[in-house]
Amino acid sequence: MNYPKKERKTPRQREYFKGSTIDSLPLTQNLSMIRFALLALGVLFTLVFPLRTSRLTGFSIPTEKLLMKTFLKKAQKADAFFFGEQHNNPICHWLQLEITQDLFAAKNGAVLLGAEMFERDNQLLLEEYLSGKVNQKNFEDEAKLWNNYATDYKPLVEFAKSKNIPFIATNVPRRYANLVFRQGLEALDSLSAASKAFIAPLPIEVDLNLPSYQEMLKMMGGHAAGPANLNFPKSQAIKDATMGHSIAQNLKKGHVFIHYNGTFHSDLKEGTVWYLMKYAPRTEVVTLASVEQKDLSQLEEENKNKGDFILVIPATMTKTY
């Protein structure tokens, strides 16, 4: 790999690194820090803009589009922005908060938040906490929080609380997804009206020909494994449908709905995005997909087109759990 010999930064590089620790370093020093910054921000634009080889990283990225404002310019025009995360990757969670704060500033506060990690039947408790009616201990004791909440999602909730931003619990209660896994979608018909209020409107259309669901079927041995096997992607679909419906119900003109979910739910604009477009066809959607690779010299074929933006993360990156 050939690094530039000159230590002088270009005007664009000066703007990008201004105010950072890197700004005080010669360009050829601490290249690992520069590489990290470029991967965390620059590789986001790999699939959106014409590619241009970067001598800094050896990765084909559009070096003239590295600035975060380029990403924000596109994201802030969306009605819904999906951050597809790797659940246990700290880079994803760090960048989620950074993007959320920047979009909040760019939109003058006109954002709404929502997450797969919160289920619909926790909405009231979440609202009570955000409004100050319930203290932190009661909220965290009573809510169905993921094990990595404290490190990965609490910063987002606390930011929403501090800025009075609505936060929507978008996901279906897991007991209903488990019901579909065991007994199929038909089992939902027997639920009470109160229970159905936590689920996307029935009947729920499921297209098992979508590549993401086909991949799930392959994991389970294909269609030949029987009806029980078909329930696996259907149990996933009820999550996608409910999240898509939750977002559609809470879209607000002039606002960006920022949704945090496992990247599988929004890769290729399938899953939750597919259902959102069913419920609100005119929604302008921007997606970010997160992928891990051992080799960072180029984007792997299987990761291309997964999102409008791609966050490429070293496979060796430490995990939060």
Backbone bond lengths (Angstrom), bond angles and torsions (degrees), N, CA, C in turn:
res aa  C-N    CA-C-N  psi(-1)  N-CA   C-N-CA  omega(-1)  CA-C   N-CA-C  phi
1 M - - - 1.448 - - 1.526 109.40 -
2 N 1.323 117.77 130.28 1.456 121.60 -178.07 1.519 110.40 -101.85
3 Y 1.329 116.96 118.83 1.442 121.58 177.76 1.526 108.97 -94.62
4 P 1.310 117.60 153.32 1.467 119.81 179.54 1.515 110.68 -64.42
5 K 1.316 116.82 140.41 1.459 121.24 -178.41 1.529 111.33 -80.06
6 K 1.317 116.85 -31.09 1.454 119.50 -177.74 1.523 110.30 -77.77
7 E 1.319 115.34 140.95 1.444 120.18 -179.94 1.534 111.88 -94.20
8 R 1.283 116.79 -6.59 1.457 120.03 -179.17 1.519 110.30 -73.99
9 K 1.334 116.79 132.56 1.452 121.26 179.48 1.523 110.52 -84.49
10 T 1.323 116.31 148.83 1.454 120.94 173.24 1.518 108.03 -76.31
11 P 1.351 118.10 164.52 1.470 119.61 177.14 1.515 112.57 -55.21
12 R 1.362 117.11 -39.38 1.456 120.09 179.79 1.524 111.19 -66.87
13 Q 1.319 116.04 -40.91 1.449 119.20 178.59 1.519 111.11 -65.54
14 R 1.334 116.05 -37.83 1.459 119.15 178.94 1.528 110.45 -63.55
15 E 1.328 115.87 -39.85 1.466 119.04 179.80 1.519 110.84 -67.68
16 Y 1.346 115.27 -39.86 1.465 119.40 -177.19 1.521 111.28 -66.20
17 F 1.333 117.03 -44.43 1.453 120.52 -174.25 1.536 112.87 -91.24
18 K 1.340 117.87 -2.16 1.447 121.06 -175.65 1.525 110.93 -57.47
19 G 1.309 116.01 131.66 1.451 120.57 177.85 1.503 114.64 84.02
20 S 1.326 118.37 -4.83 1.453 121.14 -179.36 1.520 110.39 -98.22
21 T 1.331 115.00 168.77 1.459 119.93 176.36 1.514 110.19 -59.64
22 I 1.318 115.53 -35.32 1.457 121.13 -177.60 1.527 110.71 -64.68
23 D 1.315 116.47 -28.51 1.459 120.79 -175.45 1.528 111.88 -59.02
24 S 1.321 116.60 -29.36 1.460 119.76 -176.86 1.519 112.79 -89.28
25 L 1.338 117.04 -1.07 1.460 120.87 -176.39 1.516 111.09 -102.17
26 P 1.338 117.92 147.17 1.460 120.24 169.06 1.518 108.82 -59.82
27 L 1.319 116.70 148.58 1.456 120.27 -173.87 1.516 113.36 -60.46
28 T 1.330 117.42 -27.83 1.452 119.38 -177.82 1.518 112.93 -88.94
29 Q 1.341 117.33 -2.54 1.456 119.82 177.71 1.517 110.30 -96.12
30 N 1.323 114.15 151.75 1.458 121.72 176.07 1.522 111.39 50.68
31 L 1.309 116.03 50.95 1.460 121.08 -177.85 1.522 112.34 -63.58
32 S 1.326 116.24 -25.15 1.465 118.38 178.72 1.527 110.45 -64.47
33 M 1.335 117.26 -36.34 1.458 120.16 177.69 1.515 110.92 -66.78
34 I 1.324 116.27 -42.21 1.456 120.43 179.05 1.522 109.98 -64.72
35 R 1.330 115.67 -42.60 1.460 119.90 -179.80 1.523 110.06 -60.65
36 F 1.337 117.06 -43.66 1.459 120.57 179.31 1.519 110.97 -60.86
37 A 1.335 116.04 -45.10 1.457 119.41 -178.78 1.520 111.19 -62.16
38 L 1.316 116.24 -41.23 1.457 119.75 -179.57 1.513 111.57 -67.50
39 L 1.321 116.97 -40.22 1.461 119.84 179.02 1.513 110.51 -67.00
40 A 1.324 116.53 -41.13 1.454 119.95 -176.68 1.519 112.19 -69.22
41 L 1.351 117.25 -30.73 1.449 120.22 -176.52 1.521 113.03 -116.32
42 G 1.316 117.37 -47.78 1.455 120.19 -172.53 1.501 114.20 -69.61
43 V 1.326 118.78 -39.28 1.461 120.68 -175.55 1.514 111.35 -67.90
44 L 1.330 116.03 -14.90 1.457 118.87 174.78 1.522 111.58 -54.65
45 F 1.322 117.28 -28.56 1.455 120.37 -171.65 1.520 113.26 -97.64
46 T 1.326 117.57 8.78 1.453 120.96 -173.51 1.525 112.81 -56.22
47 L 1.323 117.78 -41.74 1.458 120.11 -172.20 1.525 113.33 -96.32
48 V 1.320 116.24 1.28 1.453 117.67 -174.01 1.519 112.64 -103.64
49 F 1.323 116.13 -39.74 1.450 120.71 -174.49 1.525 110.85 -112.26
50 P 1.324 117.44 160.85 1.467 119.51 176.15 1.521 110.61 -54.74
51 L 1.320 116.26 137.83 1.457 120.22 -175.69 1.520 112.16 -81.38
52 R 1.313 114.59 144.65 1.454 120.11 175.68 1.526 106.87 -142.42
53 T 1.286 117.83 128.81 1.453 120.89 -175.17 1.516 111.90 -64.52
54 S 1.322 116.00 131.19 1.451 121.37 177.38 1.512 109.79 -96.54
55 R 1.332 117.06 124.49 1.463 119.99 177.63 1.522 111.06 -73.33
56 L 1.328 116.78 -18.35 1.459 119.43 -179.44 1.516 112.08 -70.90
57 T 1.318 117.50 -40.80 1.458 120.47 -173.01 1.519 113.65 -112.43
58 G 1.323 117.73 -19.11 1.447 119.04 -173.52 1.514 111.74 77.91
59 F 1.324 117.04 5.53 1.461 122.13 -178.24 1.519 108.24 -104.67
60 S 1.315 117.97 140.42 1.460 120.71 179.78 1.517 109.58 -75.42
61 I 1.306 115.98 97.96 1.452 121.28 178.41 1.519 107.74 -134.65
62 P 1.327 116.66 154.68 1.463 120.26 179.77 1.516 109.76 -78.26
63 T 1.296 117.53 94.91 1.461 120.10 -172.14 1.515 112.98 -63.19
64 E 1.317 117.03 -21.87 1.454 118.79 -179.84 1.528 111.76 -85.77
65 K 1.335 117.48 1.50 1.466 120.92 -179.66 1.520 110.57 -122.56
66 L 1.324 116.45 27.33 1.450 119.96 -175.57 1.522 113.42 -74.52
67 L 1.289 117.97 -23.89 1.449 120.67 -173.48 1.518 111.36 -63.92
68 M 1.319 115.18 138.87 1.459 120.47 -179.06 1.514 111.97 -59.91
69 K 1.323 116.86 -27.73 1.465 119.60 -178.17 1.527 111.43 -64.29
70 T 1.335 117.47 -25.08 1.465 119.96 177.99 1.516 110.63 -65.58
71 F 1.339 114.78 -44.58 1.459 119.67 176.47 1.527 110.63 -64.37
72 L 1.309 116.50 -46.03 1.458 120.76 -176.61 1.528 111.59 -62.78
73 K 1.313 116.67 -35.09 1.460 120.57 -179.62 1.518 110.99 -59.60
74 K 1.319 116.19 -39.34 1.464 120.35 179.03 1.522 111.39 -77.52
75 A 1.332 116.08 -44.26 1.463 120.05 -175.88 1.523 111.76 -64.97
76 Q 1.323 117.76 -36.66 1.458 119.33 -175.94 1.520 112.85 -74.00
77 K 1.320 117.32 -11.48 1.465 120.91 175.81 1.522 112.41 -87.79
78 A 1.327 116.35 -7.72 1.458 120.75 -177.63 1.528 110.99 -81.44
79 D 1.324 115.55 156.56 1.458 120.66 169.04 1.530 109.68 -82.49
80 A 1.326 114.51 -34.98 1.467 120.24 -179.95 1.524 109.31 -138.43
81 F 1.318 115.63 130.46 1.460 121.93 176.59 1.522 108.45 -117.70
82 F 1.334 115.99 124.27 1.454 121.91 -179.11 1.523 109.94 -103.60
83 F 1.317 115.67 121.96 1.455 120.76 172.60 1.522 106.83 -99.64
84 G 1.340 115.81 102.63 1.456 120.85 177.32 1.516 109.76 -83.75
85 E 1.298 117.24 113.34 1.450 121.69 -173.66 1.523 112.91 -105.33
86 Q 1.321 114.95 160.25 1.451 122.02 160.99 1.530 104.11 -91.73
87 H 1.303 118.06 116.31 1.461 121.60 -167.14 1.528 114.13 -53.28
88 N 1.327 116.62 -34.26 1.465 118.89 -173.86 1.521 113.35 -108.07
89 N 1.329 116.18 22.60 1.458 119.29 -177.46 1.525 111.38 -105.42
90 P 1.326 118.25 118.30 1.466 121.05 -175.63 1.525 114.01 -65.27
91 I 1.334 117.92 -28.55 1.464 119.33 177.86 1.524 109.88 -63.08
92 C 1.331 116.66 -42.25 1.468 120.42 177.87 1.519 111.03 -58.00
93 H 1.317 116.07 -47.03 1.465 119.59 -174.67 1.526 111.81 -71.05
94 W 1.319 116.48 -35.50 1.456 119.50 174.63 1.525 110.23 -63.37
95 L 1.327 116.40 -45.64 1.454 120.31 -176.50 1.527 111.58 -70.41
96 Q 1.326 117.65 -31.32 1.466 120.13 176.04 1.523 111.15 -57.05
97 L 1.311 115.63 -48.01 1.465 119.21 -179.02 1.527 110.83 -66.79
98 E 1.331 116.85 -41.67 1.463 120.18 179.16 1.530 110.95 -60.00
99 I 1.322 116.34 -47.33 1.468 120.62 -179.27 1.514 111.02 -65.32
100 T 1.328 116.77 -41.11 1.456 120.64 -180.00 1.519 110.85 -61.54
101 Q 1.316 116.65 -45.27 1.461 120.48 178.81 1.525 111.76 -63.61
102 D 1.332 116.02 -40.52 1.463 119.86 -178.61 1.524 111.71 -70.59
103 L 1.338 117.46 -39.36 1.463 120.38 177.53 1.532 110.30 -67.27
104 F 1.316 116.19 -37.75 1.465 120.09 176.91 1.527 110.09 -58.72
105 A 1.329 115.78 -44.09 1.461 120.25 179.74 1.527 111.45 -68.99
106 A 1.335 116.12 -43.86 1.464 120.42 -177.78 1.524 112.11 -65.40
107 K 1.336 116.74 -32.45 1.465 121.78 -178.06 1.525 111.98 -96.91
108 N 1.332 116.71 9.69 1.468 120.58 -178.89 1.528 111.93 53.18
109 G 1.325 114.41 40.82 1.460 120.26 176.57 1.514 115.24 88.08
110 A 1.326 118.22 -2.32 1.467 121.19 -176.35 1.528 111.35 -83.97
111 V 1.318 116.09 66.54 1.461 121.66 176.78 1.522 108.88 -134.34
112 L 1.328 115.01 155.83 1.446 123.14 171.00 1.518 106.79 -128.65
113 L 1.317 116.72 148.79 1.452 120.72 -179.28 1.522 110.27 -116.29
114 G 1.319 115.22 152.57 1.464 120.90 175.86 1.511 108.80 -158.42
115 A 1.329 116.28 157.16 1.458 118.20 -174.71 1.522 112.61 -152.72
116 E 1.322 113.56 144.28 1.461 121.91 171.40 1.520 111.10 -58.84
117 M 1.322 116.97 -29.62 1.466 122.21 -171.68 1.523 113.52 -74.13
118 F 1.329 117.16 -5.61 1.455 121.01 177.04 1.528 109.59 -120.78
119 E 1.322 116.03 131.52 1.459 121.63 -176.94 1.526 110.66 -95.34
120 R 1.303 115.24 152.47 1.462 121.40 -171.22 1.535 113.42 -55.45
121 D 1.319 116.79 -35.51 1.467 118.33 -177.49 1.527 112.35 -75.17
122 N 1.331 117.55 0.19 1.460 121.85 173.22 1.530 112.39 -103.00
123 Q 1.331 117.11 6.14 1.459 120.28 -175.85 1.527 112.42 -61.15
124 L 1.325 116.63 -45.19 1.459 120.14 -178.46 1.525 110.78 -61.58
125 L 1.326 116.64 -45.52 1.460 120.68 179.74 1.529 110.89 -62.83
126 L 1.332 116.48 -40.62 1.462 120.84 178.19 1.522 110.73 -62.48
127 E 1.321 117.20 -43.51 1.463 121.18 179.51 1.525 111.11 -65.87
128 E 1.331 116.23 -38.45 1.461 119.81 179.41 1.526 111.26 -64.60
129 Y 1.318 115.86 -37.14 1.459 118.83 177.87 1.523 111.06 -70.13
130 L 1.317 116.83 -45.89 1.468 120.09 -178.36 1.526 111.84 -62.11
131 S 1.326 117.02 -31.27 1.462 120.87 -178.68 1.524 112.64 -87.85
132 G 1.344 116.75 -4.05 1.459 119.98 177.66 1.506 115.07 88.18
133 K 1.333 117.75 4.03 1.467 120.52 179.88 1.526 112.01 -75.56
134 V 1.323 115.76 -26.92 1.468 121.80 179.63 1.516 107.43 -120.17
135 N 1.332 116.77 136.65 1.466 118.39 -179.82 1.527 111.30 -79.74
136 Q 1.317 114.80 170.56 1.467 120.11 -174.39 1.523 112.78 -62.12
137 K 1.314 117.06 -41.63 1.461 120.00 -178.47 1.521 111.42 -62.74
138 N 1.330 117.36 -46.21 1.463 120.17 179.08 1.523 111.51 -62.66
139 F 1.318 114.91 -41.61 1.466 118.74 179.36 1.526 111.22 -61.74
140 E 1.308 116.44 -49.80 1.464 119.47 -176.18 1.521 112.64 -71.88
141 D 1.323 117.31 -25.11 1.467 120.27 176.55 1.519 112.03 -75.77
142 E 1.319 116.24 -34.75 1.461 120.12 -172.00 1.529 114.24 -97.82
143 A 1.312 117.60 -27.81 1.472 120.20 -178.92 1.524 110.58 -74.39
144 K 1.331 115.06 152.68 1.472 120.73 176.40 1.523 108.87 -86.05
145 L 1.312 114.67 80.22 1.463 120.26 -174.77 1.521 111.26 -91.45
146 W 1.336 115.94 145.95 1.455 120.32 175.73 1.525 109.40 -68.28
147 N 1.321 115.78 156.60 1.464 120.23 -177.64 1.525 113.22 -61.11
148 N 1.329 116.51 -27.64 1.467 120.05 -179.61 1.528 111.82 -98.52
149 Y 1.312 117.08 21.94 1.468 120.89 -179.03 1.521 111.92 -58.58
150 A 1.330 116.94 -48.30 1.469 120.78 -172.73 1.517 112.74 -57.71
151 T 1.335 116.97 -39.68 1.464 120.29 -176.89 1.523 113.06 -90.72
152 D 1.349 117.38 -30.93 1.464 119.66 -166.98 1.527 115.36 -109.78
153 Y 1.329 118.33 -31.59 1.466 120.00 -175.10 1.530 113.88 -118.01
154 K 1.301 116.20 -23.16 1.463 119.23 178.24 1.525 112.49 -58.08
155 P 1.347 119.17 -40.55 1.475 118.19 177.31 1.523 113.65 -57.14
156 L 1.328 117.55 -34.83 1.464 121.25 178.69 1.521 110.68 -70.03
157 V 1.324 116.21 -43.82 1.469 120.60 179.38 1.520 110.29 -64.12
158 E 1.324 116.16 -42.96 1.460 119.47 -179.06 1.532 111.44 -67.14
159 F 1.333 116.62 -34.82 1.467 119.19 175.90 1.521 109.81 -64.83
160 A 1.344 116.49 -44.02 1.463 120.11 177.72 1.529 110.72 -59.63
161 K 1.309 116.51 -41.74 1.466 121.27 -179.99 1.524 111.08 -63.85
162 S 1.320 115.92 -43.41 1.460 119.41 -177.03 1.526 112.94 -69.70
163 K 1.328 116.89 -24.66 1.464 121.26 -176.67 1.531 112.74 -109.70
164 N 1.333 115.86 5.70 1.475 120.39 179.61 1.532 112.01 58.13
165 I 1.334 115.86 44.95 1.470 122.19 179.73 1.526 109.12 -96.92
166 P 1.323 118.71 129.91 1.471 119.87 175.28 1.514 111.10 -60.16
167 F 1.320 116.54 139.40 1.461 121.88 178.99 1.527 107.30 -128.88
168 I 1.326 115.68 119.41 1.459 121.04 -173.67 1.524 111.37 -101.52
169 A 1.321 115.26 127.97 1.468 121.43 172.60 1.525 106.43 -81.68
170 T 1.310 117.61 103.47 1.475 120.49 -167.79 1.520 115.14 -94.35
171 N 1.315 118.25 -20.43 1.465 120.43 -168.06 1.532 112.25 -84.17
172 V 1.323 114.82 156.57 1.462 121.19 175.75 1.528 109.14 -72.78
173 P 1.322 119.24 143.20 1.465 119.43 173.39 1.527 109.92 -55.33
174 R 1.299 116.43 133.53 1.470 120.20 -171.96 1.526 113.07 -60.95
175 R 1.334 117.17 -24.19 1.473 119.45 179.89 1.526 111.62 -63.35
176 Y 1.336 116.32 -30.36 1.459 119.26 179.58 1.526 111.37 -79.95
177 A 1.316 117.34 -33.27 1.463 120.01 173.48 1.523 109.73 -64.88
178 N 1.323 116.14 -39.23 1.463 120.43 177.55 1.517 111.12 -66.20
179 L 1.328 116.96 -35.82 1.466 121.18 177.54 1.526 110.34 -62.00
180 V 1.326 116.21 -44.32 1.468 120.19 178.09 1.525 110.34 -63.98
181 F 1.314 117.24 -40.42 1.465 120.77 179.36 1.523 110.95 -60.70
182 R 1.323 117.00 -37.06 1.466 120.70 -177.01 1.521 113.21 -85.09
183 Q 1.341 116.45 -37.20 1.463 118.68 -169.93 1.525 114.34 -126.30
184 G 1.319 118.14 -3.68 1.451 120.28 179.33 1.520 112.50 91.40
185 L 1.336 115.84 169.03 1.458 121.62 -177.79 1.522 112.68 -61.75
186 E 1.326 116.77 -28.68 1.459 120.90 -177.60 1.528 111.72 -60.61
187 A 1.319 116.19 -27.09 1.464 120.05 -178.12 1.524 111.84 -64.54
188 L 1.317 117.41 -22.59 1.465 120.39 -179.42 1.523 112.03 -68.39
189 D 1.328 116.75 -25.31 1.466 120.75 -178.41 1.518 112.27 -62.96
190 S 1.316 117.56 -26.63 1.463 121.66 -176.84 1.526 113.27 -83.71
191 L 1.321 117.65 -4.59 1.448 120.88 -179.01 1.529 111.62 -73.88
192 S 1.310 115.76 157.30 1.462 120.84 177.82 1.521 110.29 -72.51
193 A 1.327 115.25 164.80 1.464 120.07 177.76 1.522 110.80 -61.20
194 A 1.328 116.94 -35.76 1.462 120.99 179.07 1.522 110.92 -64.14
195 S 1.327 115.94 -38.96 1.463 120.09 179.45 1.520 110.98 -70.51
196 K 1.329 116.10 -41.32 1.458 120.39 -178.31 1.524 112.22 -65.26
197 A 1.322 117.31 -19.52 1.465 120.83 178.99 1.523 111.63 -65.41
198 F 1.318 117.17 -18.99 1.461 121.40 -179.97 1.535 112.40 -93.83
199 I 1.323 116.47 5.70 1.464 122.11 -174.78 1.525 108.76 -125.29
200 A 1.315 116.97 152.87 1.464 120.44 173.59 1.532 109.18 -58.34
201 P 1.333 117.80 152.19 1.471 120.83 -177.71 1.527 112.40 -53.36
202 L 1.320 114.73 136.01 1.463 121.20 178.35 1.522 109.59 -91.53
203 P 1.344 118.16 152.04 1.468 126.74 -4.71 1.532 111.15 -76.06
204 I 1.308 115.39 151.76 1.459 121.61 -179.86 1.523 109.59 -96.60
205 E 1.320 115.43 122.35 1.469 120.39 177.39 1.531 109.45 -73.80
206 V 1.321 115.83 132.47 1.460 120.26 177.99 1.528 108.47 -126.95
207 D 1.309 116.95 120.62 1.458 122.07 177.53 1.531 108.40 -102.03
208 L 1.306 116.04 96.74 1.461 120.84 -177.71 1.520 112.34 -72.57
209 N 1.339 116.98 -4.34 1.465 119.81 177.82 1.527 112.36 -85.75
210 L 1.331 117.64 -7.89 1.463 119.50 176.23 1.525 108.48 -62.00
211 P 1.335 117.89 135.97 1.470 121.02 -176.42 1.532 113.96 -52.46
212 S 1.333 117.20 -36.93 1.469 119.06 -178.81 1.524 111.59 -65.65
213 Y 1.314 117.04 -39.62 1.466 119.71 178.64 1.520 110.90 -75.88
214 Q 1.334 116.47 -33.04 1.461 119.60 175.08 1.528 110.59 -61.03
215 E 1.333 115.43 -38.08 1.460 119.79 178.51 1.526 110.84 -63.47
216 M 1.316 116.52 -37.60 1.459 120.51 177.77 1.522 110.95 -66.06
217 L 1.319 115.84 -39.86 1.467 119.55 178.41 1.521 111.22 -63.59
218 K 1.332 115.76 -38.62 1.462 119.06 177.90 1.524 110.88 -62.12
219 M 1.324 115.39 -38.59 1.458 120.01 178.76 1.526 111.37 -62.04
220 M 1.331 115.87 -29.76 1.463 120.82 -177.24 1.523 112.79 -97.09
221 G 1.333 116.38 4.41 1.455 119.25 176.79 1.508 115.33 100.97
222 G 1.338 117.93 7.34 1.457 121.10 176.48 1.513 113.29 85.50
223 H 1.348 116.32 178.10 1.471 122.81 -179.07 1.518 111.88 -59.20
224 A 1.314 116.74 -28.70 1.457 120.49 -174.36 1.521 113.03 -64.07
225 A 1.320 115.98 -17.04 1.461 119.22 -177.85 1.521 112.43 -73.35
226 G 1.323 117.92 -8.83 1.456 120.68 174.50 1.512 114.74 104.54
227 P 1.373 115.58 174.88 1.466 121.50 -176.84 1.522 113.78 -55.36
228 A 1.330 117.08 -38.24 1.457 119.92 -178.85 1.522 110.86 -60.22
229 N 1.335 115.12 -34.82 1.458 119.66 179.00 1.525 111.34 -66.27
230 L 1.343 117.38 -36.26 1.457 121.92 179.77 1.527 111.55 -66.66
231 N 1.315 116.00 -22.36 1.458 119.62 -179.64 1.527 112.45 -70.89
232 F 1.316 117.27 -20.73 1.463 120.04 -179.45 1.528 111.17 -63.04
233 P 1.347 119.67 -55.95 1.472 118.30 177.02 1.522 112.84 -66.91
234 K 1.339 116.95 -26.07 1.464 119.22 177.99 1.526 110.98 -68.65
235 S 1.322 115.95 -36.61 1.464 119.00 177.16 1.527 110.58 -68.04
236 Q 1.329 115.78 -28.80 1.466 120.19 174.25 1.519 109.99 -72.98
237 A 1.323 115.73 -38.80 1.466 120.95 -177.61 1.521 112.12 -65.02
238 I 1.334 117.21 -34.07 1.470 118.27 179.32 1.526 110.57 -66.99
239 K 1.332 116.37 -30.51 1.469 119.86 173.98 1.526 109.48 -68.40
240 D 1.325 115.90 -48.47 1.468 120.19 -178.82 1.525 111.15 -60.23
241 A 1.339 115.68 -44.40 1.463 120.33 -178.42 1.526 111.06 -63.89
242 T 1.324 115.91 -43.39 1.471 119.16 -178.34 1.521 110.88 -68.25
243 M 1.332 117.33 -40.49 1.464 119.26 176.82 1.524 110.96 -64.64
244 G 1.331 116.63 -43.32 1.464 120.28 178.54 1.518 111.77 -61.46
245 H 1.322 116.26 -41.47 1.462 120.89 179.18 1.525 110.84 -67.35
246 S 1.330 116.88 -40.92 1.468 120.99 179.07 1.521 110.91 -60.46
247 I 1.331 115.92 -42.72 1.467 119.88 178.91 1.519 110.33 -65.58
248 A 1.333 116.50 -46.01 1.463 120.84 -179.11 1.524 111.57 -58.71
249 Q 1.325 116.52 -37.80 1.460 121.51 -178.31 1.526 112.61 -71.76
250 N 1.320 116.59 -19.04 1.463 120.11 -174.64 1.524 114.29 -115.66
251 L 1.322 117.95 6.74 1.453 120.36 175.51 1.523 109.75 -61.07
252 K 1.309 116.29 142.63 1.453 120.74 -178.93 1.517 108.88 -135.90
253 K 1.310 116.15 129.75 1.460 121.12 -177.15 1.522 111.01 -56.90
254 G 1.338 114.60 132.96 1.453 120.41 178.75 1.514 113.79 83.63
255 H 1.330 117.77 -2.42 1.453 123.00 -179.78 1.527 110.63 -110.95
256 V 1.318 116.06 156.25 1.459 121.80 170.91 1.531 108.10 -106.01
257 F 1.306 115.95 123.91 1.461 120.73 174.17 1.526 106.66 -88.91
258 I 1.334 116.09 112.76 1.467 121.03 179.64 1.518 108.48 -95.02
259 H 1.312 116.33 119.99 1.469 120.02 -177.23 1.519 110.41 -116.88
260 Y 1.336 115.29 130.06 1.454 121.98 179.32 1.524 108.54 -104.05
261 N 1.328 115.33 125.78 1.473 119.26 -178.80 1.514 109.87 -155.88
262 G 1.317 114.87 162.03 1.447 118.81 172.26 1.507 108.85 -58.14
263 T 1.337 115.87 138.90 1.463 119.28 -173.08 1.524 112.65 -57.40
264 F 1.330 117.98 -26.76 1.470 121.74 178.73 1.520 111.04 -58.64
265 H 1.332 117.02 -32.26 1.466 120.59 -175.69 1.520 113.29 -73.48
266 S 1.326 117.66 -16.05 1.462 119.09 -179.04 1.524 113.49 -130.35
267 D 1.329 117.99 -1.33 1.464 120.66 176.34 1.520 110.31 -57.27
268 L 1.335 115.66 140.52 1.459 123.20 178.44 1.530 112.35 61.17
269 K 1.339 115.97 14.57 1.470 122.44 -175.95 1.526 111.41 56.68
270 E 1.320 114.33 35.56 1.458 120.51 173.73 1.528 107.87 -102.53
271 G 1.318 117.02 -160.95 1.454 121.00 176.23 1.517 112.79 56.39
272 T 1.316 116.36 -122.78 1.461 121.60 -176.51 1.521 111.61 -62.86
273 V 1.326 117.21 -37.75 1.469 120.02 179.96 1.523 110.23 -65.24
274 W 1.323 117.27 -40.67 1.465 122.46 178.85 1.526 110.55 -57.76
275 Y 1.322 115.96 -44.58 1.471 119.66 179.64 1.523 111.58 -71.40
276 L 1.323 117.62 -38.28 1.463 119.40 176.55 1.513 110.56 -56.55
277 M 1.318 116.98 -42.50 1.460 120.61 -179.32 1.525 112.02 -69.84
278 K 1.308 116.87 -21.62 1.467 120.40 173.52 1.528 110.04 -72.64
279 Y 1.320 116.08 -41.93 1.456 120.96 -176.85 1.526 112.78 -82.59
280 A 1.328 117.17 -29.35 1.471 121.85 -178.71 1.520 108.45 -141.95
281 P 1.329 117.64 77.98 1.478 122.52 -170.79 1.526 115.60 -59.11
282 R 1.298 118.96 -24.54 1.467 121.04 -175.73 1.526 113.06 -92.97
283 T 1.307 116.38 8.67 1.459 120.27 -177.81 1.526 111.11 -68.45
284 E 1.334 115.98 131.85 1.459 121.36 174.45 1.528 107.62 -86.93
285 V 1.319 115.88 117.91 1.460 121.45 -173.81 1.523 111.03 -117.02
286 V 1.326 116.31 137.34 1.461 123.38 171.49 1.519 107.07 -125.03
287 T 1.329 116.76 134.12 1.458 120.16 -178.31 1.522 111.66 -122.89
288 L 1.313 114.61 147.24 1.451 122.64 170.98 1.517 107.36 -120.87
289 A 1.322 116.98 126.78 1.462 122.11 176.99 1.517 109.34 -108.45
290 S 1.309 116.61 143.18 1.462 121.90 178.13 1.518 109.66 -110.60
291 V 1.318 115.75 130.29 1.460 120.65 179.70 1.521 109.07 -132.69
292 E 1.310 115.82 153.85 1.460 121.74 175.82 1.525 108.70 -115.80
293 Q 1.322 116.12 138.45 1.459 121.48 179.57 1.518 109.92 -138.86
294 K 1.319 115.68 144.65 1.460 120.51 173.11 1.520 110.19 -75.82
295 D 1.326 114.92 -39.99 1.463 121.40 -178.88 1.521 108.87 -102.75
296 L 1.320 116.08 117.55 1.456 120.41 -178.43 1.527 112.77 -98.25
297 S 1.325 116.68 10.35 1.463 119.15 -177.81 1.520 112.19 -71.80
298 Q 1.341 117.40 -24.58 1.447 120.36 176.98 1.536 109.24 -159.49
299 L 1.305 115.43 157.77 1.457 120.22 179.41 1.520 108.99 -74.14
300 E 1.322 116.22 126.76 1.458 120.68 -178.15 1.525 110.60 -67.25
301 E 1.320 115.74 147.83 1.450 121.73 -175.17 1.523 112.32 -55.41
302 E 1.319 116.76 -41.73 1.466 120.31 -176.43 1.522 112.67 -68.39
303 N 1.319 117.14 -14.96 1.463 120.33 -178.86 1.522 113.54 -97.71
304 K 1.314 116.39 -7.25 1.463 119.80 -179.43 1.532 110.40 -69.60
305 N 1.322 115.44 143.64 1.461 123.33 175.60 1.529 114.09 69.35
306 K 1.325 117.51 11.47 1.464 118.61 179.77 1.528 112.00 -70.36
307 G 1.322 117.13 -26.23 1.454 119.68 179.61 1.511 111.09 -154.98
308 D 1.322 116.41 170.15 1.457 120.06 173.99 1.523 109.85 -64.59
309 F 1.340 115.44 -30.43 1.452 122.93 175.96 1.520 107.75 -131.22
310 I 1.306 115.74 146.28 1.467 121.15 -179.10 1.523 109.03 -122.49
311 L 1.317 116.11 125.15 1.456 121.67 172.57 1.521 107.17 -99.77
312 V 1.327 117.12 112.42 1.460 123.04 -178.88 1.523 108.65 -98.33
313 I 1.326 116.27 123.71 1.452 122.33 -173.58 1.522 109.48 -121.02
314 P 1.323 118.91 136.32 1.482 120.33 176.16 1.526 110.04 -58.09
315 A 1.313 116.51 133.15 1.472 121.33 -179.16 1.517 112.05 -62.55
316 T 1.324 116.71 -21.01 1.450 121.03 -178.52 1.533 113.14 -85.55
317 M 1.341 115.76 -0.20 1.462 118.87 -178.98 1.520 110.37 -60.03
318 T 1.340 117.02 138.25 1.457 120.68 179.06 1.513 111.26 -60.05
319 K 1.319 117.41 153.42 1.454 123.34 -177.73 1.537 110.37 -109.80
320 T 1.317 116.21 154.16 1.458 119.96 179.30 1.529 112.09 -83.26
321 Y 1.313 116.95 -14.76 1.474 121.04 173.36 1.509 108.39 -161.31
